[in-house]
Amino acid sequence: MKLADVIAVLESAYPPRTAEEWDAVGLVCGDPAEEVTRVLVCVDPTSSTVDEAVEAGAQLVLAHHPLLLRGVNGVPADDPKGALVHKLIRNRAALYCAHTNADAASPGVSDALALALGLTVTGPLDAAPGTPLDVLTASVPAPEAGRVLEVLTAAGAEPRRSGDTHLEVVLPRARRDAVVTALRAALPAEETCFTLHESADLPGHTGLGRIGELPEAEPLRVFAQRVADALPATVQGVRAAGDPERLVKRVAVCGGAGDGFLGAVRRAGVDAYVTADLRHHPASEHLESGGPALVDVAHWASEWPWCEQAAEILRTAFGGRVDVLVSTRRTDPWTVGATSTAAGGHA
């Protein structure tokens, strides 16, 4: 299987066009014409995971986090990130990153987190805008109705209703000029009579974060333990904020740093929010305003379930032709945790 074939599958599952403008996704190094028989999936492209890939004989490292998020002038071998690129190339291995495009995908990073926690997903937390649509209705001579409908469909419209002399189609607003031009070209001017309406712009079915439900409500203290048991152990562990006995059933999740969505969480009517990298002041203000309980986990741990999701997408696409491995290296940066042994405390 060629690297280009693997990339095609990845970009179908995680379209690069859905990545945030500031992001750096896609192929970092590697030849699309090279053969790929083994892939290693990881959260972070680090010296540890690159070593793991080389040791496993993988020709592709699929990472969630970008290696080169900010612009660089070069990748010399004596630079830490440059050294990774050089090692990959020396071992005929490629690096491909799927970051915010994997966050926004359906299924994506937050779907994997929700699945790990036993949630049934009901929708996105922060829905992406839906595709703006127009509705075009046209009166046409009866003998021409079928032909005109075919012309409009070829231009990008979808039939909604049709009769002997009446057509109604739905079209992406971006295709408006093409569809109207096609209609006018299909009929003489004196026979072209149509109206065009803009539909209300509604939220789409994809976006960042997910909302889901547990099979049964459970206290926050029990739910926090559920989260800890579902994710790989880290020095940070799992922290929860809120009444320990508060019942939790409807839950919002966001893999990675998610305190930017606290407003959306409050509007979503959930009982708890699971994410990573929650900061003191936003979390405190959220709770003071009556927001749902918070469950804070390590960044790496929150995104680790995505590795198996991405691996399964590739396994399904290629069967036994490509061996897909999930990294066993823990790339959470924290290595030591400590709690105070002093009596008393500080106000």
C-alpha positions in Angstrom: 0.0 0.0 0.0 1.4 3.4 -0.9 1.6 6.2 1.6 -0.6 8.2 -0.7 -3.4 5.6 -0.2 -3.1 5.9 3.5 -3.2 9.7 3.4 -6.3 9.5 1.2 -8.1 7.5 3.9 -7.0 9.8 6.7 -8.0 12.9 4.8 -11.4 11.4 4.1 -11.9 10.7 7.9 -10.2 14.0 9.0 -10.5 16.5 6.2 -7.7 19.1 6.3 -10.1 21.9 5.3 -11.8 21.6 8.7 -8.6 22.3 10.6 -8.3 25.7 12.4 -6.5 28.4 10.3 -3.6 28.5 12.8 -3.1 24.7 12.7 -0.4 22.7 10.9 -1.8 19.4 9.7 -0.9 16.9 7.0 2.3 15.2 5.8 5.4 16.6 7.6 7.9 14.3 6.0 7.8 11.3 3.8 7.4 10.2 0.1 3.7 9.6 -0.9 5.0 7.0 -3.4 6.7 4.9 -0.7 5.2 1.6 0.4 3.5 1.4 3.9 3.0 -1.9 5.6 3.0 -0.7 9.2 1.6 2.4 10.9 2.1 3.6 14.5 -0.6 5.9 16.0 0.3 8.2 18.8 -0.8 11.5 20.5 2.6 13.2 20.4 5.5 13.0 17.9 8.3 12.8 20.4 11.7 11.1 20.5 10.1 8.3 22.4 7.3 7.6 19.9 9.7 8.0 16.9 12.0 5.5 18.5 9.0 3.2 19.1 8.1 3.4 15.4 11.6 2.7 14.2 11.9 -0.3 16.6 8.5 -1.6 15.3 9.5 -1.2 11.7 6.7 1.3 11.0 6.9 3.3 7.8 4.4 5.9 9.0 3.8 7.7 12.3 0.3 9.1 12.6 0.3 11.7 15.4 -2.4 13.9 16.7 -0.3 16.9 17.8 1.7 18.7 15.1 5.4 18.6 15.2 5.9 22.0 13.6 3.0 24.1 14.7 4.9 27.4 14.5 6.8 28.4 11.5 10.5 27.3 11.3 13.4 28.4 9.1 14.9 24.9 9.0 15.1 21.4 10.6 18.8 20.9 11.3 19.7 17.6 12.9 21.1 19.3 16.0 17.6 20.8 16.8 15.3 18.5 18.8 12.5 18.6 16.3 14.9 18.6 13.3 16.5 15.5 14.9 13.1 13.7 14.7 12.6 14.6 11.1 16.1 13.3 10.2 15.6 10.1 12.1 12.3 9.4 10.4 13.8 10.1 7.0 16.9 7.9 7.7 14.6 5.1 8.6 12.3 5.6 5.5 9.4 6.6 7.8 6.9 9.3 7.3 5.1 11.6 9.8 1.5 12.7 9.3 -0.4 14.9 11.8 -4.2 15.2 12.2 -4.9 17.8 14.9 -7.9 20.1 14.9 -9.3 18.4 11.8 -9.5 15.2 14.0 -11.0 17.3 16.8 -13.8 18.5 14.4 -14.4 15.2 12.7 -17.3 12.9 13.3 -16.2 10.6 14.7 -13.3 12.5 16.1 -11.2 13.0 19.2 -14.1 13.9 21.5 -16.2 11.0 20.2 -13.4 8.6 21.3 -13.3 10.2 24.7 -17.1 10.0 25.1 -17.0 6.3 24.0 -14.3 5.5 26.6 -16.4 7.0 29.3 -19.5 5.0 28.3 -21.5 8.0 27.0 -24.0 7.8 24.2 -23.3 10.9 22.1 -26.2 13.1 21.2 -24.4 15.9 19.4 -21.5 18.4 19.3 -20.8 20.8 22.2 -19.8 23.7 19.9 -21.5 23.0 16.6 -19.9 24.1 13.4 -22.1 26.2 11.2 -24.2 24.2 8.8 -23.9 24.6 5.1 -25.8 27.7 4.0 -28.7 26.6 1.7 -31.0 28.2 -0.9 -34.3 26.9 -2.2 -35.1 27.5 -5.8 -38.5 27.0 -7.3 -39.1 27.2 -11.0 -42.0 27.0 -13.4 -41.0 25.2 -16.6 -42.8 23.8 -19.7 -44.0 20.3 -19.0 -42.0 18.7 -21.8 -38.8 20.2 -20.4 -39.2 19.4 -16.7 -37.1 16.2 -16.6 -34.3 17.7 -18.7 -34.2 20.9 -16.6 -34.1 19.0 -13.4 -31.1 17.0 -14.7 -29.3 20.2 -15.6 -29.9 21.7 -12.1 -28.7 18.5 -10.4 -25.6 18.5 -12.5 -24.9 22.1 -11.4 -25.0 21.1 -7.7 -28.7 21.2 -6.7 -30.7 18.4 -5.0 -34.4 17.8 -6.0 -37.0 18.5 -3.3 -40.3 18.3 -5.2 -41.2 18.2 -8.8 -44.4 18.1 -10.9 -45.3 18.5 -14.5 -44.5 22.2 -14.6 -43.1 22.9 -11.2 -39.6 22.2 -9.8 -38.2 22.8 -6.4 -34.5 22.2 -5.5 -32.2 22.8 -2.6 -28.6 24.0 -3.3 -25.6 25.1 -1.3 -25.4 28.9 -1.3 -21.9 28.6 -2.8 -23.5 27.0 -5.9 -26.1 29.7 -6.4 -24.5 31.3 -9.4 -23.8 28.0 -11.1 -27.3 26.7 -10.6 -29.0 29.9 -11.8 -26.7 30.1 -14.8 -27.5 26.5 -15.6 -31.3 27.2 -15.4 -31.1 30.2 -17.6 -29.0 28.3 -20.2 -31.5 25.4 -20.2 -34.5 27.5 -21.2 -35.3 30.5 -23.3 -35.5 33.8 -21.4 -39.3 34.1 -21.9 -39.8 30.6 -20.4 -37.5 31.1 -17.4 -39.5 32.0 -14.3 -38.1 31.2 -10.9 -37.8 32.4 -7.2 -34.9 31.9 -4.9 -35.1 31.9 -1.1 -32.3 31.7 1.5 -32.9 29.1 4.2 -32.2 29.9 7.8 -28.6 29.1 8.7 -28.7 26.2 11.3 -25.9 24.6 13.3 -24.3 21.6 11.6 -24.0 18.1 13.0 -20.2 18.4 13.5 -18.1 20.7 15.6 -15.8 20.6 18.7 -16.6 18.7 21.8 -19.5 16.3 22.3 -22.5 16.0 24.5 -23.6 12.6 25.7 -25.5 10.7 28.3 -24.7 7.9 30.8 -27.1 4.9 31.0 -27.9 5.9 34.6 -27.2 9.0 36.8 -24.4 8.6 39.3 -22.8 10.9 41.9 -19.9 13.1 40.8 -17.5 11.2 43.0 -18.5 8.0 41.3 -18.3 9.6 37.8 -14.9 11.0 38.5 -13.7 7.5 39.4 -15.3 6.2 36.1 -13.2 8.8 34.2 -10.0 7.8 36.1 -10.7 4.1 35.3 -11.4 4.7 31.6 -8.2 6.7 30.9 -4.5 5.9 31.2 -3.0 6.8 34.6 -1.0 10.0 34.8 0.7 11.9 37.6 -2.0 14.5 37.6 -4.8 11.9 37.9 -8.4 13.1 37.7 -9.7 16.2 39.6 -13.3 17.1 40.0 -14.9 20.4 41.1 -18.4 20.6 42.4 -20.7 18.9 44.9 -19.4 15.3 45.2 -22.9 14.0 45.6 -24.3 15.9 42.6 -25.9 13.5 40.2 -24.3 13.3 36.7 -26.1 11.9 33.7 -25.8 14.4 30.8 -22.1 15.1 30.2 -20.1 17.4 27.9 -16.6 16.3 26.9 -13.8 17.9 25.0 -10.5 16.2 24.3 -7.5 18.5 24.9 -7.6 22.0 26.4 -11.3 22.9 26.8 -11.7 25.8 29.1 -12.5 28.0 26.1 -15.9 26.2 25.9 -17.1 26.8 29.5 -19.7 29.2 28.2 -21.1 26.6 25.7 -21.1 24.1 28.6 -23.3 26.3 30.7 -25.7 26.8 27.9 -25.8 23.1 27.1 -27.6 22.1 30.3 -25.2 19.3 31.2 -24.4 18.0 34.7 -20.6 17.7 34.2 -17.9 18.7 31.8 -14.8 16.5 31.2 -11.8 18.2 29.6 -8.1 19.0 30.1 -6.0 22.0 31.2 -8.6 23.8 33.2 -7.2 27.0 34.7 -7.9 28.3 38.2 -9.7 31.5 37.4 -12.0 30.3 34.5 -12.9 27.2 36.5 -13.6 29.2 39.7 -15.7 31.7 37.9 -17.6 29.0 36.1 -18.6 27.3 39.4 -19.4 30.6 41.1 -21.9 31.3 38.2 -23.7 28.0 38.9 -22.1 26.1 36.1 -22.1 22.3 35.9 -19.4 20.2 37.7 -15.9 20.1 36.2 -13.7 17.0 35.7 -10.1 17.9 34.8 -7.8 15.3 33.3 -4.3 15.3 31.8 -4.2 16.6 28.2 -2.5 13.5 26.8 -4.9 11.2 28.6 -7.9 13.0 27.2 -6.8 12.5 23.6 -5.3 9.0 24.0 -8.6 7.2 23.2 -8.4 8.8 19.7 -5.4 6.6 18.8 -7.5 3.4 18.8 -10.2 5.2 16.8 -7.8 6.3 14.1 -6.1 2.9 14.1 -9.5 1.2 13.6 -10.3 3.5 10.6 -7.1 2.4 8.9 -7.6 -1.3 9.8 -11.2 -1.1 8.3 -9.9 0.5 5.2 -6.9 -1.8 4.5 -7.7 -5.0 6.4 -4.6 -7.1 6.8 -2.6 -5.2 4.2 -1.5 -2.6 6.7 -0.5 -3.5 10.3 -1.7 -0.7 12.6 -0.2 -0.3 16.1 -1.2 2.1 18.9 1.7 3.5 20.8 2.4 2.2 24.3 4.6 5.1 25.2 3.3 7.5 27.8 4.1 11.0 26.5 2.4 13.0 29.3 5.3 15.3 30.3 4.7 15.1 34.1 6.7 12.5 36.0 6.4 13.3 39.7 3.4 14.2 41.8 3.4 15.1 45.5 0.8 16.1 48.1 1.5 18.0 51.3 2.4 16.0 54.4 2.4 19.1 56.6 -0.3 19.4 59.2 -2.9 22.2 58.7 -3.0 24.3 55.6 -3.1 27.8 54.2 -6.2 30.0 53.8 
